[in-house]
């Protein structure tokens, strides 16, 4: 039986990952600030602030899923979280899988331009995209065993689970129609499969849905 921890298990992605992992027979420990906000059944609930986590909290798992979303105005916390967790896990072999952002994905084979580099800084969500991209480099350059898992450019919270997707490296992927999109449901299923199969350790990867939406 796989044993995983989900940090931020009360959020949308964290909830789906927890549900799908439980359905696979995983033992799931949810780390949340407020247990009352948890929306799904898990094996164990730990009510603790992320920044209060210690190495002892993170040991004994096959993987830890970081599904953290910084509050608006506190986007720099993405980097603080990256330093905190990688500092702890540098002392451990425990695998960390980060629910990342598409902004950190490259657009060219030479890896000179990332998606975030092409976005107007006036966009309301730019601080989140930019700070998550900065945090991705902290994870990448750390001594911890990190898989930084970026969704497609359009991360669809309402999209259905299709099971029809492609995993990529750190270059942003598009389907034959030129779309870069993935549903939360497909993303969560792919993440659980990655844990189950032990793939993509110490890599930055992405995902996109294969079919064009009608």
Protein Blocks (a to p, Z undefined) as FASTA:
>chain_A
ZZdddehilbmklmmmmmmmmmnopacddddfblklpcbdcfbdcdddfklpcfklmgoi
abdcdfbdcdehilmmmmmmmmmmmmmmmmpcbdcdddddfklpcfbfklpacfklmpcf
kbmklmmmmmmmmmmmmmmmmmbdcddddddfbdcfkbccehpacdddfbdcddfkopac
ddfklmmmmmmmmmmnopaihiacddddfbdcZZ
